[in-house]
Amino acid sequence: DDPLKPGERKVDVSTFHTVKYVPSESRHKKLGRGLLALVSEPEELPTDCAICLASFTAGETLRALPCQGNHVLHGDCLSEWLVQN
């Protein structure tokens, strides 16, 4: 019944696929991807989080939603957003 305060509650997103952010100009240098990454990561990653609007940084670990893996977000942002929505 209480309104959700930012950061108060979160959904566990630890089972969501993780993606290491690699800027598009560096993608051709990405080596050693596992089979799961090849079939579950989008070919083109967004450059920023659709929730907080902050730009991703090279090497940052992100979480992909299970719907075709095209929605890649900061894990903390996704966790809080899932509680609210």
C-alpha positions as CSV (number, residue, x, y, z in Angstrom):
1,D,0.0,0.0,0.0
2,D,2.9,2.4,0.6
3,P,4.2,4.1,-2.5
4,L,7.5,2.8,-3.7
5,K,10.5,4.9,-2.8
6,P,13.5,4.8,-5.2
7,G,15.9,2.0,-4.2
8,E,13.5,0.7,-1.5
9,R,12.6,-2.6,-3.2
10,K,14.1,-4.5,-6.1
11,V,13.4,-7.6,-8.2
12,D,16.2,-10.1,-8.4
13,V,17.5,-10.0,-12.0
14,S,20.6,-12.2,-11.4
15,T,19.2,-14.9,-13.7
16,F,18.8,-12.5,-16.6
17,H,21.5,-12.8,-19.3
18,T,24.5,-10.5,-18.7
19,V,26.0,-8.6,-21.6
20,K,29.3,-6.7,-21.5
21,Y,29.0,-3.4,-23.2
22,V,31.3,-3.0,-26.1
23,P,31.0,0.2,-28.2
24,S,30.0,-0.5,-31.8
25,E,33.3,0.7,-33.2
26,S,35.1,-1.9,-31.0
27,R,32.8,-4.9,-31.7
28,H,35.0,-6.4,-34.4
29,K,37.7,-6.8,-31.7
30,K,35.4,-8.9,-29.4
31,L,36.9,-12.3,-29.1
32,G,36.0,-15.5,-27.1
33,R,32.2,-15.1,-27.1
34,G,30.4,-18.2,-25.8
35,L,27.7,-20.0,-27.7
36,L,25.0,-18.5,-25.5
37,A,26.3,-15.0,-26.1
38,L,26.2,-15.6,-29.9
39,V,22.6,-16.6,-29.9
40,S,21.2,-14.3,-27.2
41,E,23.0,-11.0,-27.5
42,P,21.7,-8.4,-30.0
43,E,23.9,-7.7,-32.9
44,E,23.7,-3.9,-32.2
45,L,23.6,-2.8,-28.5
46,P,21.9,0.4,-27.5
47,T,24.3,3.1,-26.3
48,D,22.4,4.1,-23.2
49,C,19.9,2.8,-20.6
50,A,16.3,3.3,-21.5
51,I,15.4,3.7,-17.9
52,C,17.9,6.2,-16.4
53,L,19.1,7.5,-19.8
54,A,22.8,7.3,-18.8
55,S,25.3,6.3,-21.4
56,F,26.8,2.8,-21.0
57,T,30.6,2.6,-20.6
58,A,33.0,0.2,-22.2
59,G,33.2,-3.1,-20.3
60,E,30.1,-2.4,-18.1
61,T,28.0,-5.4,-17.2
62,L,24.3,-5.0,-18.3
63,R,21.2,-7.2,-18.1
64,A,19.2,-8.3,-21.1
65,L,15.4,-8.8,-20.9
66,P,14.5,-12.3,-22.1
67,C,12.4,-11.0,-25.0
68,Q,14.9,-11.5,-27.8
69,G,17.7,-9.8,-25.8
70,N,17.1,-6.5,-27.6
71,H,16.4,-4.6,-24.4
72,V,19.7,-4.2,-22.5
73,L,19.7,-2.1,-19.3
74,H,21.6,-1.4,-16.1
75,G,20.8,-4.2,-13.7
76,D,19.9,-1.9,-10.9
77,C,17.6,0.2,-13.1
78,L,15.9,-2.9,-14.4
79,S,15.4,-4.3,-11.0
80,E,13.7,-1.1,-9.7
81,W,11.7,-0.7,-12.9
82,L,10.2,-4.2,-12.7
83,V,8.9,-3.5,-9.2
84,Q,7.2,-0.4,-10.3
85,N,5.8,-1.8,-13.5
